[in-house]
Amino acid sequence: MAKQMKNQTAELLKKSQTLLRHKKYAEVVALLSAPERPFPAGHELCEILGRAHIGLGACEAAIKCFHQNIQNGGKTPDTLCFVADALRRNGQLNEAAEFYKLAFEMDPNHQRSCIQLGIAMTLLNRHDVAVQLFRRAIEIDPKNATGHYNLAVSLDRLGAVQDALDTVSDAIRVGMSGPEPYTLKAHLLRRKGRLREASDLFALAGKLDPGDENITAETFQTASMLADWRGQGDLEKWLDRQTPAGQTSPFLFLARQDNPRAQLERSRAYASAQYPNIRAAIEPYEKPAGEPIKIGYFSTDYHDHAVMRLMNGLFAAHNRARVEVFAYSYDIAPEDDMRRVIMKSVDHYKDVARLTDDQIAALARNDRIDIAVDLNGYTEKGRLGIFAQRAAPAQVTWLGYPGTTGAAFMNYVIADDITVPPELEHTFSETVLRLPHSYQINDDQRAVSDRVFTRAELGLPEKGFVFCGFNAVHKICPQVFKAWMSILAQVEGSVLWLICGNEDARRNFRKSAKSHGIAPERIVFGDHMSQANHLARQAVADLFLDTFIYNGHTTASDALWVGLPVLTRIGQQFSARVAASLLTAHGMPELITTSDDAYIVKAVEIAKDRKMRLQLREKAERLRKTSPLFDTRAFAADLEDLYGAILRKPQTDHVMTTQSAPDVLAPHLNQG
């Protein structure tokens, strides 16, 4: 009888292993859960049943199986890891980390628990601990490609870009397969400005996984940073037929397509995939009459960054009788003068870079923040997961990301009548709140260098009209460049002045100019310099030419701040309407056009009419002293009024589906 039972168990084990290997999870569960199929306590069959439950997403059932196995003598590092896997997929990351830790302590040479504990630490934002674990995994086995790869991810998130680059190269050297190491290496090379090498690696990753939405988007993004538009037709076709899978940050599409409805769909898909576990909404805190509203500003950019150049004056301008200002910083950049000024300007500066999303949210709740303001959105290293865990009763997206988050847990977006007119409200998942002038704050104490630049030292001709396009290279698309070349063709002796330090991109711009019949030398390139000097050098330009799909934001207000007129062509989505918002608030709506042809005609008219040009310059300089765009204290008062209105509004959520947590680390956070 015992022999028969043993043979039956062996046959059952073989069959269930085969089914599990072919991912036929339901068949495994049906086979092993049948009453007539008992198996010995603590047997491997119990473990197989648990793994099948994980495959079906039945995490609670899986956890029960594994615990039964452990209680009946099947406690091994592998079984502990399976419990941790089920907990992690069930959204219980801290509990999962404890089981991975138990497995690793049981056997310090156990590869899987070491790697998985490292991944858990990375997901919990404990990158310093993760680095030590991945290094231990490599000590155990120097050819462990997964250890090298995950070590590179953690080093990158600590800001050690070169070390991460060297380490991911080791992962490739020891034979890691799949697109992930090439994608990560491409990201790192791109951050170091080695765009051509990055482009080649994204192309290689794309061949390894042609259906990966994220790799495709990153490939087009890198090409745009190189001003390489050979794949423009393929990009447009891909965008038209794409169904968002939630793999890719919506940020990567902002400069590629002016379609607010598509941006909403992408944002919803991404938010649903990335933030499956949402904490319940918080009831507004009871506040004694006259107590200031507690505002929390959350950002990764508390250093000399475009967003903080705009925000810097706001912190000091806030009326402390109305608001109490908290800065939650998850910035890993070195401390600089900008951060030191901000730390003195806010009431509470909290360095939370080493905390997890749920820890930061818990800290904000403990501080009884009334309104949490996210300044990053889906830009590089933004952490919307904090808001999924509820930092405050009211949660707002503002300034850093010009579009909808598509997230159920974000209640409001701050805009104005131009960036989000009433007819476009349906393209936002958030309730749209509008400031009376522009949504964009500006610091009216921004310093401009006393240095007087000559055209010659900037590589510009002594005579002739200077058009400048100081927006990031990736915002310049073929449609914009074609308009610019048409303008140059009609204004004899004029030049186009761009900020671009990459020689491959410069070469592509010159080649494109030649294809439009424009001499390549009429494109003049400048390098990046300090902000104060950059503002000062704009005095030698005559007109700022804006980009279309993704306007100049800080760059456009910079130009207006130094009296340089900005010409824009308004589009549909938020990012394509920002310059129009700035010009309207600044009292210069005559520089807003509504079509490519009107944009070209206006630019040529300004260039050929000296009187008009001088009048526009004089007006831009004069309005700097009186326009709402550059009145920081008045803006602060308007914003405080809006915050007061938020507290009087009921908070609502949208329903989102729950999905399993991802199994692998993203190679790198998306960047622009």
N, C-alpha and C positions, 0 to 999 in steps of 0.2 A: 504493500500500500504506500509506504514511504517512498519507494523507488518510483512508483507511478506518479505520485505528487511531485517528486523532484523533476521527472521528465516533463510533466505538464507545465511546471513553473519555467523550465528551461525553454520550452516551446513558446510560452507566453512572453518571456523576456525577449527572445529573438524577434518575434512578430512585432511587439510593441516598439522595440528599438528601430526596426525597419520603418514602421509608420512614422515614428518621431523624426527620423532622418529625412523623410520625405515631406515633413511638415503637415502630416495628416492628423492634426491635433484632436479633432472631434472624434475620429475613429479610435485614437488611443484612449480617450476618456471613456467612450462607449465600451471598449474592450476591457479596460481595467476597473471600471466602476460597477460592472455587472455583479449582482449578489453571488452568482454561481462561480465567480472567479476570485476566490479569496487568495491572498498571498501572504507569506510569512511577514510578521511585523519587522520593520526596519529593513526590509528587502529593497533592492535596487528598483523594483517595480513601483514602489511608492514614490521614489524620486522621479521616475519617468512620468508617472501620472501628474505630479506637481509641475514638471516642465511642460507637459501638454496643456495644463491649465494656464500657465503663463502665456503660451502661444495663442491661446484663445482670449487672453485678456482677463481671465477669471482669477485675478490676483489673490483675492481672499481665500478661494479654494486651494490655490497653489500653496499659500502660506500654511494653511491647515495641514496639507499633505507633508510638507517638509518638517513642520513641528512634530507631527506624529512619528516621522522617521527618526528624528533626533531623540525623542523621548523613548523610543524603542531600541536605542543602541546604535543608530546610524549617524551619530555626530562625527562628521569629518569636515575638513576645510571646504570641500566641494559642496556638501550639503548646506553649510552655513552660507556659502556664496549664493546658492540657489534661493535661500530665504531672502537674502539681501536683494537679489535680482527682482524677486516678486514685490518686495517692499518699495523698491525704487520705481518700478513700473506703476505702482499704486500711488505714487506721489509722496511716499514717506521716505524722503531722502536722508534725513538725519538718522532714522531708525535703520535704514539700509547701511549707512556708514558704520554703525555700531556692529552689525553682523559681519561686514567685510573685515572690520578691525579684529573681531574675535577669531575669524578664520586665519588672518595673518599672524596673530599672536600664537595660535595653535601650531602654525608651521611658518617660521620666518623666511623659508625658502619657497613658499607657495606662490607661484607666479601670478595666478589669476586673482587671488585676493589682494595681492600687492598692487596690481594694475587697477583693479576695480575700486579699491579704496582711494587710490590716487585720483581716479576719475570723479568719485564722489566728492573728494575734497575740492577739486576744480569747480564742480557744479555748485559747491557751497562757498565758492569764492575764497577758499583757503589755498591759494596758489603756492605759497611758501611751503606748506606741508606737502602738497602734491608733488612739488619738485623733488623733495627728499624721497618720497615713495617711488617715483619713477626712476630716480637714480639708483635706488636699491634694486629695482627690477632689472636694470641694466647690469648691475653687479652680479646678480644671480645668473643672468644670461646676456652677455655682451651682444649677442645677435638677435635680441628681442626687439624686433622692429616696432612693435606696438609701444614698447617702453620709450624708445627714442622719439617716436611721433608725439605721444602724449606729453613727454617732457618738453618738447618744443612748443606745444600749445600753452602749457603753463608758463614757460619762460616768456613767451610773447605777451601773455596777459599780465605779467609783472613788468612789462616794458623793456625786457632784455632782448631787443630785436636781433642783434647780431648773434648772440648765443643761441637764440631760437633757430635762426637760419642755419647755423652750423649743425645743430642737433637734428633738424628735419632732413638735412643732407645725409646724416648718418642713417636715418630711417630708410632712405632710398637706397643707400649703399648696401645695407644688410638685407635688402630684398623685399621691403614692404610693397605689397601690390595694391592696386586700386587707385582711384584718382586723388584720395585725401592728401597724401604727402606732397603731391605736385601742386594741389590747390593751396595748401598752407604755404609752401615755399614761394608760390607766385604772389600771395598776399604780402609776405615779408619783403620780397624783392621790390614790390610796388611801393611799400612804405619807405624803402631806402632810395626811391627814385630810379630804380633800375627797371624801367617800364618795358623795354623791349624784351628782356629776359622773362619778365613776368608774363607778358603776352604769349610768349612761346610755350610757357609751362601751362597756362590756362588752356591753350589750344590742345596740348598733349592730354590734359585731364579730360577735356571734352571728348576726345577720341576714345578714352577709356570708358566714359559713361555719357554717350550722346544725349540721353534723355534727362540729364540732370539740369533742372531749371536754374539753379544757383550758379553752376559753372557757366552756363550759357550767358546769364546776365553779367557775371563778372568778366567774361571774355569781351563782351561788348563795352563794358565800362572801361576796361583797360585800353581798348582800342580808341575810345573817345578821349582818354587822357593823352594819347599819342597823336590826336587829330588824324587818326587813320580811319577813314570813312569808306574803305573799300567794301565793307560788309553792310553798308547802310540799307541796301535793299533787302538783304536777309533779315536784318533787325526789324524792319517795318513789317515784313510778312510774319515773323515770329510773334511780334507784339499783337498783331491782329488775330492770330489764331490761338494765342496762349490762354489756357485756363489755369488761374493761379493755384498752385499746389501747396502754398504756405511755406515753401522752403527758403524763399528769398526775401530779404529786407526790401520793403517798398521803396526805400531811399534810392536803390539802384535804378529805379525807373523814372524818377522825377525829372531828370534832364533828357529822357529819351522819348517821352510821349506826353502831349498835353491833352489828357483825358481824365477829368476828375472822377467820373464814374468808375473807370478802370482802376484808378488809384484806390478808391474805396473798396472795391472787390479784392484787390491784392492785400490791402491792409487788414481786412477782415479775415482773409484766409491765413495770413501770417500770424495775427494775434491769436486766432483759434488754435493754430498748431504750436505756437511757442509758449502760450500761457494757458494750458488746459485746466489747471487747478486754481480757481479764483476764490479768495476769501469772501465771506458774506459782507455786505455793505455795513458801514458803521453809522449809527444814529448821530446826528449833530450834537455836539457837546452843549450843555447848558452853560450860559455865560452871564455873569452879573452885568447889569446895565452899565455901559461906559467902559467895560473892559476891552482892551484892544484885540483885534482879530489876530490869531496866530497864523502867520503865513510861512510855509516851508518851501524854499526854492531848492530843487534837487538837480544836481548837474555833475557831469564829469569834466567840465571845462573851467574850473575855477583857477585859471591862469591866464596868461596873455593870449587870448583866443577871441575870434570874431564876436561870439555871443557876449563875452564878458566886456569887450570894448563898448558894446551897446549898453550893457546892464550896469556897468560900474557906478555911474552916477545915481542910479535908482536907489541903491541900498541906503545911501546917506540921505536921499531926498524924501524917503518915506516918513510920514508923520507918525511919530511914536505914540501919539495919543489915539491913533486909529489902528495901527498895526504893530505887531511885534515880529521881527524878522529873524527867521532861522535859515541858515545855509547848511544843507546836507551835501557834503562833497565826497564823491567817490572818484576823485581825480588822482591819478598816479604820476602825473607830471611833476617835475621838481618845483619846489616853491620859488616864486618870483615876485617882483614888485607888485604886480597886479593882485596876486593872492593876498599879499600882506595888506594892501589897501582895503580889500574886501573884508578881510578878517576884522579890521578895525571898524568897518562901516556897518556890519550887521550886529544884531543883539546876541546871537548865538551861532558860532561857527563850529560845525561838527564834522570831523574827518571820519568818514565811515567807509573808506576804501577797502578795509579788510573785513567788513561785515557782509553777511549774505543778504539777499533781497528781503527775506522774511525778518531778519534781525533789524534791518534798517526801518522797515515798515513798523515793527514793534516799537522801536525807539521813538519814531514819530508819533505813534499812538500814545506812548507813555508821556510824551511832551504835550499831548492834547492839541496837536496841530489841527486847525480848523479847515484850512485849504492847502492842499499839497500841489505845487506847481512843478510840472516836469519841463525842463528846459532842453531836453535832448531828443525825445521821440525816438525815431529809428535811425538817428545819425550814429556815427561811430561810438561804440562803447556805451550807448544809452542803456538804461536798465529799467525798462517798463515793468519787469517782474516785481519791483518794489510796489508798484501801484496795483498789480494783480493781488498782492497780499494786503492791500488797504493801508495806506499811510495816513489817510484822513477821511472824514466824512465826505468832503467834496474834493475831487481830483481834476486838475486842469492841465491841458497841454498848451504850451505857448512858446513862441519865439524861435526855438532852435530847429524845429521840424515844420516846414511849411505845407502841412497837409493833415489829413485825418489819420488817427491811429487805428481806426476800425475796431477798437478794443471796448468791450462791454464795461470795463471797470473805469474808463475815463469819462467823466461826466460832461466836461466842457472844453471848448477850444476858444481861445481869445483871438478875435479877428477885427475887421472893420468893414464898412460898407463896400469897399472896393475889392479887398481880397476875397471876401465871401459875401456876395450880394444875396438877397433873399432867394432868388431863383436857383442858387447853387447849394442851398442848405441841405438838400436831400443827398448830397454827395459826402456828407459828414455823418459819422456815427454819433459824434458828440453834439450836445446842444451848443449852438453858436452864440457867443456873446461878443458884442462889438464895442470897441472904444470909439469915442467921437471923432477922432482924426485918423491917425494911422495906428495899426496894431503894434508898430515897431517903436520901442523905446530907443532914445539916443542920449548919450552923455554930452551935455553942453559944455563940458570942461575938457574935452579932448584936446590934447596938446598937438600942435603942428610945429615942426622944426623951423628954426629961424634960417636954416640953410637955403640959399638962393641957387637953384640949379639952372644951368645953361642947357640949351638944346644940345649943344655939341657934346657935353660930357655924358649925356643920356643917349647918344647915338642918333639923335634926330637932326633933320636938316634945319638950317638956320631960317629958311623961308618955306612957306607952304603950310597948308592946313593940317593940323594933327588931330586925327580921330583916335581915341583910345578905347580899348576893350579890356578892362582890367578884371573881368570875371575869370573864374577858374577855367582851365582849358577844356575840362569835360563838359562844360555848359555850352561850348561852341559847337553847334551842329552844322551839317552842310547847308541847311536852309538859311541859317544866320550868316554863314561865311559867304554864300552866294549874294546875299543882300549887301554885305560889306564890300565885296568886289565890284558890284554894280555902282555903289557910291564912289569908290575910288576911281572907277572908269570915267565918271562924270565930273570929278573935281580934279582938275589938272594940278599936278605938283603935290597932291595930298599924300599922306602916309597913314598907315594903321599901326598903332603902338599897342603891343600885347605884352603881358607878363607871362613869361614861359622860360623856364630854365633847362628844359630837357631838349637835348640836341636832336633826337629823333622826331619829336613833335615839331620843332622848328623846321626841320627838313620837310616834313609833311605839309606844313602851312605854306612854305615857299612853293612846293610842288603844286599844291591846290591853287595858289594865286596864279601861277603860270598857266594852268589849265583854263583859268578864266580870262586869260589875256592880260594879266597884270604883272608887271615886272616884280620878281621876287624881292628885290631890294626895297620895295615900297612897304614891306612888312618889317617893322622894327621891333626887336625884342628887348625887354627889360628884365632884370633879375629881381628877386625878392629882396627887400631891405626893411629896416626898422619901420614901425608904423608911422612914427612922427615924420621920418624922411619920406616915406611913401606919400603921405598926405601933402607934403611940401612940393614934391616933384610934379604933382598934378597941375601946378600953376602954368606949366609950359604947354599943356594940352588945350584944345579948343572945344571939343565936344566928346562926351562919354557915350559910346554906343552900347546899348544894353543887349543882352541875349534874350531869346524869346521864350523857350519852354521853361527854363529855370532862370529867372531874372537875377540881376545883382541885388543883393540884400544889404549886407554891411558895406560892400563895395560901392553900391549906388548912393547910400547915405553919406559915405566918406566923400564922394565926389561933390555932393551938394554942400557938405560942411565946409569945403574949401572953395565954394563958388563956381564949381565946374558944372555946367548944364548937362543933364542926362536925358537922352532920347530913348524912349521905350516903345515896344509894340505889345499891347495888352493881350493876354491869352485867356484861357478858360480856368485852369486849375490855380490854386492858391499861389504856387511857386511862380506862375506866369503872370501874376497880377501885383506882385509886391512893389515893383518900381513905380507902377501907376499909383499905388497907395501913397508912396513917399512923395511923389510929385504933387499929388492932390493936396496932401497935408502941408506941403511946402509952398503952395500957391502958384504952381507952374503946370497946370493941366494942359497947356498948349503943347507940351512936349510928349504927350501920350498919343500914340497912333493906334489904329485898329486893324491894319493890314500890312503885309510886306511892302506893297507898292507905296502906301502912304508913308511908311517909315523911310524908305529910300528917298522919296520926293522931299520930305522934310529935312533930312540930313543934308541933301544937296543944296536945298534952299538956304539953310543956315550957313553952310560953308561959302556960298557965293554972295551972300548979303552981309557985308561987313557991319552995317548999322544994326541989323537984327542980332548978329553974333555978340556985339558989344552990349546991346540992351539985355540980352539973356544973361550974360555974365554979370552985369551990374545988378540985375534983379536977383539972381541966385545969391550973390554976396550980401545984398541988402536984406533979403528975407531971412538970412541966417539969424539975425538979431530978433526977429519978431514972429517967425513961423512956429506953429505948434509942434512941428517936427523936432525942433531943437529947444524945447522948453521942458527940461527934465522935471522940475517941480510940478508944473501943471499936469504933465503926464502922470506923475506919481499920484496926484490927487484924483485924476480920472480913474486910474487903476484901483485905487482904494474904494472909490464909489462902486466900481464893478464888483470888488470883493464883498462889499456890504450887500449888494444885490444877490450874490451867490448864496450867502447865508440865509437869505429869505426865500430861496427857491427849494422845492422838494428835490431830493436826489433820486434818480432812476437808473436802472441797469438794463442791459440787453441780455438775452439768453444766449449762452454759448455752450457748445457740446464739449464733453470731457473726453480727452484722448490720453493715451499712454505717454509717459515721459520718453524722450529719445534714448536710444541705446549708445550713441557715440557722441563724442564732443564735436561741436562745430569747429572747423579748422581755424577760423578767425572771425571776429566780429566784422560786419560789413562796414566799408568806409567809402568816403567820397573824396 
